[in-house]
């Protein structure tokens, strides 16, 4: 299990110490109930461990272990279900604001970038843009709008031609900060410099940066000194000339925006990104088709070819077309004081946990040479089909965890409980520790017998899952490429943000607009029928999706990468099957209950040991 400073499962009370008087009384009562009959009264009242005694028999020790395990589970559930903690649905309305304008930013290209990789004599550049404006916010924690371009490999002259269309930019202008980086996974990305553009006023007559845009010098002050040193030496000894990079950008006003005017948001282009991690895929037993085109190839009929699969964990991002309905507005639930410190990055433990979760987010949503990028027509059946492809249609009984940001970015992965962090929640990782999001929960896809895009979670027709005999799709043949053959079952099951049941109609309306042709059924996480449907999904996953491998949860926050020992044990993890690899505390419990198990652990050559270790634009200088 996790150590006290680790983002993981909730910690059991130390030596039976409860966190408040009521829990302490319950614990003493439980201990007293299981005390040996012939023990003195004062020992029965306080438990044998509190006075430094050990149970006299093995059976007594086993009973004590069972009690501790039960209290541990009850403690977790009590914390997660704490009534009315701060957070959850926030009814704060959008402030009043005058009409704004829709603005298109185009990041054309950069030139003369420094060489960040000596081996290739090039770089892997991308641009990260942040847009801020004097738009009134509901809360100061509401994040600014951001945009990341795709990475262009092995060049110092990247051409992106990446557009970004933003609605409700106020007439009082905006500030656009463009940071250039060299992608360097798994190390930190190298900063190559930045350009800051300030526009003091915007209206329909503003000419923007002209028809062809403008070229700006990149400020090197915040860039990688190593990269610029190497480039300077290279220029001096070889070609000569300036080492100052340049960035070509266009900005133009498209017209007035529709309300709500206080909600500056991304309306296009709608894009998708797939992040891959074969290592995590093997750890948690996630498999995909070796050739992902088979997911949607309705003409493929070679079943043996379709069965060729590989381990790969896939994290998905889809930028949907805004605006997100204003009612979709939820704050993290502060069910423990430490959670508040973690989200606000306060205190030593809060900073450690905050940093650890940012690292985990970057590790799951990593950008490297395998990352795939694409775009789709907004609010079209093409968008629905792209979503179904990324969710692998109705194959394998998958259940996905998702979050939707305030700017309409939908992130989702196929993460089960074996990959979650129970105390902090997997939604914390998906949101990148965001204070406010639009919505969060889980979803899964079902194929309908008829292409009627039913939004009824209990349609009067067969569905797969759970009907394994339903023809015309997985597991026996490719999935049909018509979105009307599917329904999305989506809920609000998130302990981190606890989306309110009342917002589900707004969520449905937003998704129906973005995924036309797809049946959308929204369900409350407390619905018993939803629980039954998820169990059916799990049964189908067990029969169609292969072996389930559990991930041990006893890593420290500093364990941001896998060691060579981890890699050498991947085969063992795979062979462990549904039983999985147990954490240190689980193994201790097992040995106490059955001492013969100790021989198994010792015989593994150290596997019993712990696995973890601890008016015109103004160019502004700035970091």
C-alpha positions in Angstrom: 0.0 0.0 0.0 1.0 3.6 -0.3 3.3 5.3 2.2 2.0 8.3 4.2 3.3 10.9 1.8 2.3 9.2 -1.4 -0.7 10.0 -3.6 -2.5 6.7 -3.3 -5.0 4.8 -1.1 -6.1 6.4 2.1 -4.0 5.5 5.0 -5.4 3.3 7.8 -5.3 4.7 11.4 -1.8 4.2 12.9 -2.0 1.6 15.7 -5.7 1.8 15.6 -5.8 5.6 16.4 -9.0 7.2 15.0 -9.2 10.7 13.6 -12.0 11.9 15.8 -13.8 10.9 19.0 -16.7 9.0 17.3 -14.3 6.9 15.2 -12.1 6.2 18.3 -15.1 5.0 20.2 -16.1 2.7 17.3 -12.6 1.3 17.1 -12.4 0.6 20.9 -15.8 -1.1 20.7 -14.6 -3.3 17.8 -11.4 -4.2 19.6 -13.3 -5.0 22.8 -15.7 -7.2 20.9 -12.8 -9.4 19.6 -10.7 -9.4 22.8 -10.0 -12.8 24.4 -12.5 -13.7 27.2 -9.9 -14.4 29.8 -8.1 -11.0 29.4 -8.3 -8.4 32.1 -11.0 -5.7 31.7 -8.5 -2.9 31.1 -6.9 -4.9 28.3 -10.3 -5.7 26.7 -11.2 -2.0 26.8 -8.1 -0.8 25.0 -7.0 -3.7 22.9 -3.9 -5.8 23.4 -1.7 -3.7 21.1 -2.3 -0.5 23.1 -0.6 -1.9 26.1 2.3 -3.5 24.2 0.9 -7.1 24.3 0.6 -9.6 21.5 -2.3 -12.0 20.9 -1.4 -15.3 22.5 -2.6 -17.4 19.6 -2.3 -17.3 15.8 -6.0 -17.2 15.5 -6.2 -14.1 17.6 -3.6 -12.4 15.4 -5.6 -13.4 12.3 -8.7 -11.9 13.8 -6.9 -8.7 14.5 -5.6 -8.5 10.9 -9.2 -9.1 9.7 -10.4 -6.2 11.9 -7.7 -3.8 10.6 -8.5 -4.7 7.0 -12.2 -4.1 7.6 -11.6 -0.8 9.3 -9.3 0.2 6.5 -12.0 -0.4 3.9 -14.7 1.3 6.0 -12.4 4.3 6.5 -12.0 4.7 2.8 -15.7 4.6 2.1 -16.5 7.0 4.9 -14.0 9.6 3.6 -15.2 9.2 0.0 -18.9 9.6 1.0 -18.5 12.4 3.5 -21.7 14.5 3.3 -21.7 18.1 2.1 -18.0 18.9 2.0 -17.0 22.1 0.2 -17.0 21.7 -3.6 -19.0 19.9 -6.2 -21.6 21.8 -8.3 -21.1 25.5 -8.2 -24.2 27.6 -9.1 -22.3 30.8 -9.5 -23.7 32.4 -12.7 -21.6 33.9 -15.4 -20.9 37.6 -14.9 -22.5 40.2 -17.2 -20.2 41.2 -20.1 -20.6 43.2 -23.3 -20.6 41.4 -26.6 -17.2 40.2 -27.7 -15.6 39.1 -31.0 -14.5 35.9 -32.6 -10.8 35.9 -33.4 -8.7 33.5 -35.4 -5.0 33.0 -34.6 -2.8 31.2 -37.0 0.6 29.9 -36.0 2.3 29.6 -39.4 5.9 28.7 -38.7 9.2 29.4 -36.9 12.6 29.8 -38.3 16.2 29.8 -37.2 15.5 27.9 -34.0 18.5 26.7 -32.0 19.7 23.1 -32.3 18.4 21.3 -29.2 19.6 17.8 -30.0 23.3 17.6 -31.0 22.8 14.0 -32.3 20.3 15.0 -34.9 21.6 18.6 -35.3 18.0 19.7 -35.1 15.1 20.0 -32.6 11.5 18.7 -32.2 9.7 22.1 -31.8 6.2 22.8 -30.8 4.4 26.0 -29.7 2.3 26.4 -26.5 0.0 29.5 -26.6 -1.8 31.1 -23.7 -4.6 33.7 -24.2 -5.7 36.1 -21.5 -8.1 39.0 -21.6 -10.1 41.2 -19.3 -13.1 38.9 -19.3 -14.9 38.8 -15.9 -14.5 35.3 -14.3 -16.7 33.5 -11.9 -13.7 32.6 -9.8 -10.0 33.6 -10.0 -9.1 29.9 -10.3 -10.8 29.6 -13.7 -7.9 28.7 -16.1 -6.8 30.8 -19.1 -7.3 29.4 -22.6 -4.4 27.4 -24.0 -3.4 25.8 -27.3 -0.6 23.4 -28.2 0.5 22.8 -31.7 1.6 19.4 -33.0 5.3 18.6 -32.7 7.3 18.8 -35.9 10.2 16.3 -35.8 13.9 16.9 -36.5 13.9 20.5 -37.8 14.8 24.0 -36.8 12.4 25.4 -39.4 9.0 24.0 -38.3 5.8 24.8 -40.3 2.6 24.3 -38.3 -0.1 26.3 -40.1 -2.2 25.6 -37.0 -5.4 27.7 -36.5 -7.1 28.5 -33.3 -10.5 30.2 -33.3 -11.7 31.8 -30.0 -15.1 33.4 -29.3 -15.9 36.3 -27.0 -12.6 38.0 -27.1 -13.5 41.4 -25.4 -13.1 44.8 -27.1 -10.6 45.7 -24.5 -8.0 43.5 -26.2 -6.0 40.5 -25.2 -2.5 39.2 -24.5 -1.2 36.2 -26.5 1.9 34.5 -25.0 3.6 32.0 -27.3 6.3 29.8 -25.8 8.5 27.7 -28.1 9.8 24.3 -26.8 11.8 21.4 -27.9 10.0 18.2 -27.1 12.3 16.0 -25.1 10.3 13.1 -23.6 10.9 11.6 -21.1 13.1 14.5 -19.9 11.9 18.0 -19.4 11.1 19.9 -22.6 13.7 22.6 -23.4 12.4 26.2 -23.7 13.5 27.8 -26.9 12.2 31.3 -26.2 8.9 33.2 -26.3 6.9 35.9 -28.0 4.3 38.0 -26.2 1.8 40.0 -28.2 -0.4 42.6 -26.6 -3.4 44.0 -28.5 -5.1 46.9 -26.6 -8.3 47.1 -28.6 -10.4 44.8 -30.8 -13.4 45.6 -33.0 -14.9 44.5 -36.3 -12.8 47.0 -38.2 -9.5 46.0 -36.7 -7.2 44.7 -39.5 -5.4 42.3 -37.2 -1.8 41.6 -38.2 -2.5 42.1 -41.9 -3.2 39.7 -44.7 0.0 37.8 -44.3 0.5 38.2 -40.6 3.8 39.4 -39.0 7.1 37.9 -38.1 8.3 38.4 -34.5 11.8 38.0 -33.0 11.8 35.3 -30.4 13.1 36.4 -27.0 16.0 34.1 -26.1 16.3 35.2 -22.5 14.1 32.3 -21.3 15.5 29.8 -23.7 17.8 26.9 -23.1 21.3 28.2 -22.6 22.8 24.9 -23.8 20.9 25.1 -27.1 21.8 28.7 -27.8 25.4 28.1 -26.9 25.7 25.3 -29.4 23.9 27.3 -32.1 26.1 30.3 -31.5 29.3 28.2 -31.8 27.9 26.6 -34.9 27.0 29.9 -36.5 30.3 31.4 -35.7 32.4 28.5 -37.0 30.3 27.6 -40.0 27.7 29.8 -41.5 27.7 33.0 -39.6 24.6 35.2 -39.2 22.1 35.8 -36.5 21.1 33.2 -33.9 17.8 35.0 -33.1 14.8 32.8 -34.0 11.6 34.2 -35.5 7.9 33.3 -35.3 5.3 34.0 -38.0 1.8 34.6 -36.7 -1.5 35.9 -38.2 -4.5 37.3 -36.2 -7.8 38.4 -37.7 -11.3 39.2 -36.4 -14.1 37.0 -37.9 -17.0 39.0 -36.4 -19.1 39.3 -33.3 -19.6 36.3 -31.1 -22.8 34.7 -29.8 -23.6 34.8 -26.1 -22.8 34.0 -23.4 -20.4 36.9 -23.7 -18.5 36.4 -20.5 -17.4 32.9 -21.7 -14.3 33.2 -23.8 -13.9 29.8 -25.4 -12.4 27.7 -28.2 -14.9 27.0 -31.0 -12.5 25.5 -33.5 -10.8 23.8 -35.1 -11.9 20.6 -33.4 -9.0 18.3 -33.0 -7.9 15.0 -31.4 -4.7 13.7 -30.0 -3.8 10.1 -29.0 -1.1 9.5 -26.5 0.4 6.0 -26.3 2.3 4.1 -23.6 3.1 0.4 -24.2 4.7 0.1 -20.8 1.5 1.2 -18.9 -0.5 -1.0 -21.3 1.4 -4.1 -20.2 1.2 -3.1 -16.6 -2.6 -2.9 -16.5 -3.3 -5.4 -19.2 -4.8 -3.1 -21.9 -4.7 -4.4 -25.4 -5.6 -2.8 -28.8 -5.5 -4.1 -32.3 -2.0 -4.2 -33.8 -3.5 -2.3 -36.8 -5.9 0.2 -35.4 -7.5 0.7 -38.8 -9.2 -2.7 -38.1 -11.3 -0.9 -35.4 -13.4 0.8 -38.0 -12.7 -1.2 -41.2 -16.1 -2.6 -42.0 -14.8 -4.2 -45.2 -12.2 -6.3 -43.3 -13.1 -9.9 -43.1 -9.8 -11.6 -42.1 -10.7 -12.6 -38.5 -7.2 -14.0 -37.8 -5.6 -10.7 -38.8 -8.0 -8.8 -36.5 -7.0 -11.0 -33.6 -3.4 -9.7 -33.8 -3.2 -7.4 -30.8 -0.5 -5.5 -28.8 -0.3 -4.1 -25.3 -0.8 -0.3 -25.5 -2.3 2.2 -23.0 -4.1 5.0 -24.9 -4.9 8.4 -23.5 -7.2 10.5 -25.6 -7.9 14.2 -26.0 -10.7 15.7 -28.1 -11.2 19.4 -28.4 -14.9 19.8 -28.7 -16.7 22.9 -30.1 -17.7 25.3 -27.4 -19.1 27.0 -25.6 -19.6 24.5 -22.7 -23.1 25.1 -21.1 -22.5 27.5 -18.2 -24.3 25.1 -15.8 -21.5 22.6 -16.2 -19.3 24.1 -13.5 -17.8 22.0 -10.7 -15.1 22.5 -8.1 -13.0 19.8 -6.6 -14.6 18.3 -3.4 -12.6 19.2 -0.3 -13.5 16.1 1.7 -10.2 16.4 3.6 -8.0 19.5 4.4 -5.1 17.9 2.6 -7.1 17.9 -0.7 -7.5 21.6 -0.5 -3.8 22.1 0.1 -3.0 19.8 -2.8 -5.2 21.6 -5.3 -4.0 25.0 -4.1 -0.3 23.9 -4.0 0.0 25.0 -0.3 2.1 23.4 2.4 4.9 20.9 2.1 2.7 17.8 1.6 0.3 19.8 -0.6 3.1 20.8 -2.9 4.5 17.3 -3.1 1.2 15.8 -4.0 0.4 18.6 -6.5 3.7 18.1 -8.2 3.3 14.3 -8.2 -0.1 14.5 -9.9 1.1 17.0 -12.5 3.9 14.5 -13.3 1.5 11.6 -13.5 -0.8 13.6 -15.9 2.3 14.4 -18.1 3.3 10.8 -18.0 -0.1 9.5 -19.1 -0.8 12.3 -21.6 2.8 12.2 -22.8 3.9 13.7 -26.1 6.6 11.7 -27.9 7.3 10.3 -31.4 4.3 7.9 -31.2 1.8 10.6 -30.4 -0.9 11.0 -33.2 -2.7 14.2 -34.1 -5.7 14.9 -36.3 -8.8 17.1 -36.8 -12.4 16.6 -37.7 -15.3 18.6 -38.9 -17.0 20.2 -35.9 -20.5 19.0 -34.8 -20.7 16.4 -37.6 -21.0 12.6 -37.9 -17.3 12.6 -38.7 -16.8 13.9 -35.1 -19.0 11.0 -33.8 -17.1 8.4 -35.8 -13.7 9.8 -34.6 -14.9 9.5 -31.0 -16.1 5.9 -31.6 -12.7 5.0 -33.1 -10.9 6.4 -30.1 -13.2 4.4 -27.8 -12.7 1.3 -29.9 -16.5 1.2 -30.7 -18.2 -1.6 -28.6 -15.1 -3.9 -28.5 -14.1 -5.6 -25.3 -16.6 -4.3 -22.8 -14.4 -1.2 -22.1 -15.3 1.4 -19.5 -13.7 4.8 -19.7 -13.0 7.5 -17.2 -13.4 11.1 -18.6 -13.3 14.7 -17.7 -14.5 17.8 -19.8 -12.6 21.0 -19.1 -14.3 24.4 -19.0 -13.0 25.0 -22.5 -14.5 21.8 -23.9 -11.4 19.6 -23.9 -12.6 16.0 -23.4 -9.9 13.7 -21.9 -10.5 10.0 -21.4 -8.7 6.7 -20.9 -9.7 3.1 -20.2 -8.6 3.1 -16.6 -10.1 0.7 -14.1 -9.7 0.7 -10.3 -6.3 -1.1 -10.8 -4.9 2.1 -12.2 -6.6 4.7 -10.1 -5.6 6.6 -7.0 -8.5 6.0 -4.6 -7.9 9.0 -2.3 -7.1 11.6 -4.9 -9.1 10.0 -7.7 -8.1 9.3 -11.3 -10.2 12.4 -12.3 -7.6 14.5 -10.5 -4.9 13.2 -12.8 -7.1 13.6 -15.9 -7.9 17.2 -15.0 -4.2 17.9 -14.3 -5.2 19.0 -10.8 -7.7 21.7 -12.1 -9.7 23.5 -9.5 -12.8 23.8 -11.7 -13.9 21.6 -14.6 -17.2 21.2 -16.5 -18.0 17.6 -15.8 -16.4 14.2 -15.0 -17.4 10.6 -14.7 -17.4 7.4 -16.7 -18.8 6.2 -20.0 -19.0 3.1 -22.2 -20.2 2.4 -25.7 -23.0 -0.1 -26.7 -23.9 -1.2 -30.2 -27.6 -1.3 -31.2 -29.2 -4.0 -33.2 -30.8 -1.3 -35.4 -29.3 2.1 -36.6 -31.8 4.2 -34.7 -29.4 6.2 -32.4 -31.5 5.4 -29.4 -31.0 7.5 -26.3 -32.9 5.0 -24.1 -30.5 3.2 -21.8 -32.9 0.3 -21.9 -33.8 0.2 -25.6 -36.4 -2.3 -26.9 -33.8 -4.1 -28.9 -30.6 -6.2 -28.4 -27.3 -4.4 -27.6 -23.7 -5.4 -27.4 -22.7 -5.6 -24.6 -24.3 -7.5 -23.0 -25.7 -9.6 -25.8 -22.7 -11.6 -27.1 -24.7 -13.2 -29.9 -25.6 -9.9 -31.6 -24.3 -10.2 -35.1 -22.9 -7.5 -37.3 -20.0 -6.4 -35.1 -17.6 -7.4 -32.4 -16.4 -9.8 -31.3 -16.9 -11.8 -34.5 -16.8 -9.1 -37.1 -15.7 -5.5 -37.6 -17.8 -2.8 -36.0 -20.2 -0.9 -38.4 -19.0 2.5 -39.2 -22.3 4.2 -38.8 -22.6 6.3 -35.6 -26.4 5.6 -35.5 -25.6 2.0 -34.6 -24.2 3.1 -31.2 -25.2 4.7 -28.0 -23.0 6.4 -25.5 -23.9 5.7 -21.9 -22.3 8.4 -19.8 -22.6 9.3 -16.1 -21.4 11.7 -13.4 -19.4 9.1 -11.3 -16.6 11.2 -9.9 -15.7 11.4 -6.3 -13.3 14.3 -6.9 -15.8 16.7 -8.5 -19.1 15.1 -7.7 -21.1 16.5 -10.7 -24.7 17.2 -9.8 -27.5 15.1 -11.2 -29.3 18.3 -12.3 -26.6 19.1 -14.9 -27.0 15.8 -16.8 -29.6 17.3 -19.3 -27.1 20.1 -20.1 -24.3 17.5 -20.6 -26.5 15.5 -22.9 -27.4 18.6 -25.0 -23.7 19.5 -25.3 -22.7 16.0 -26.4 -25.6 15.6 -28.8 -24.5 18.9 -30.5 -20.9 17.7 -30.8 -21.6 14.0 -31.7 -24.7 14.1 -34.0 -26.0 10.7 -35.0 -24.8 9.0 -31.8 -27.4 8.0 -29.2 -26.6 9.8 -25.9 -28.0 8.3 -22.7 -27.0 10.2 -19.5 -27.4 8.4 -16.2 -26.9 9.3 -12.5 -24.1 7.4 -10.8 -26.5 6.4 -8.0 -28.8 4.6 -10.4 -28.8 0.8 -9.6 -29.5 0.0 -13.3 -26.2 1.7 -14.2 -24.4 -0.4 -11.7 -25.9 -3.5 -13.3 -24.9 -2.3 -16.8 -21.3 -1.7 -15.7 -21.1 -5.2 -14.2 -22.3 -6.5 -17.6 -19.5 -4.5 -19.3 -17.0 -6.0 -16.9 -18.2 -9.5 -17.7 -17.9 -8.9 -21.4 -14.4 -7.4 -20.9 -13.4 -10.6 -19.0 -14.6 -12.8 -21.8 -13.6 -10.7 -24.8 -10.9 -8.4 -23.5 -8.3 -10.9 -22.2 -6.5 -11.2 -18.9 -6.7 -8.5 -16.3 -3.5 -7.3 -14.7 -3.5 -5.2 -11.6 -1.0 -2.5 -11.0 0.6 -2.3 -7.6 0.0 1.0 -5.8 3.0 1.3 -3.5 5.1 3.8 -5.5 6.3 7.0 -4.0 5.5 10.3 -5.6 9.0 10.5 -6.9 8.6 7.4 -8.9 8.0 9.2 -12.2 9.6 6.6 -14.4 9.9 2.9 -14.5 13.2 1.3 -13.4 15.0 -1.6 -15.1 13.7 -3.9 -12.5 10.1 -2.9 -13.4 10.8 -3.6 -17.0 12.2 -7.0 -16.3 9.1 -7.9 -14.3 6.6 -7.0 -17.0 6.4 -10.6 -18.1 5.6 -11.6 -14.5 2.9 -9.0 -14.3 1.3 -10.3 -17.5 1.4 -13.9 -16.3 0.0 -12.8 -12.9 -3.4 -12.6 -14.6 -6.5 -11.6 -12.7 -4.8 -12.2 -9.3 -2.3 -9.4 -10.0 0.7 -8.2 -8.1 0.0 -7.4 -4.5 1.4 -4.4 -2.6 3.7 -4.7 0.4 0.9 -4.4 3.0 -1.3 -6.9 1.2 1.6 -9.4 1.2 2.1 -8.9 4.9 -1.6 -9.6 5.6 -1.3 -12.8 3.5 1.8 -14.0 5.3 0.2 -13.4 8.7 -2.9 -15.4 7.7 -1.0 -18.2 6.1 2.8 -18.5 7.1 3.4 -21.0 4.3 3.0 -18.2 1.7 6.3 -16.7 3.0 8.1 -19.5 1.2 6.5 -18.5 -2.1 7.7 -14.9 -1.7 11.2 -15.8 -0.6 11.5 -18.2 -3.5 11.0 -15.4 -5.9 14.4 -13.9 -5.3 13.4 -10.7 -3.5 9.9 -10.2 -4.9 8.6 -10.0 -1.4 10.5 -6.8 -1.0 8.9 -3.4 -1.6 8.8 -2.4 -5.2 8.8 1.3 -4.7 11.4 3.8 -3.4 10.7 6.1 -1.8 -4.6 49.5 -32.1 -1.8 47.5 -33.2 0.0 44.7 -31.4 2.7 45.5 -29.0 5.6 43.0 -28.7 6.6 42.6 -25.0 9.7 41.1 -23.5 9.1 38.5 -20.9 9.5 34.9 -19.8 
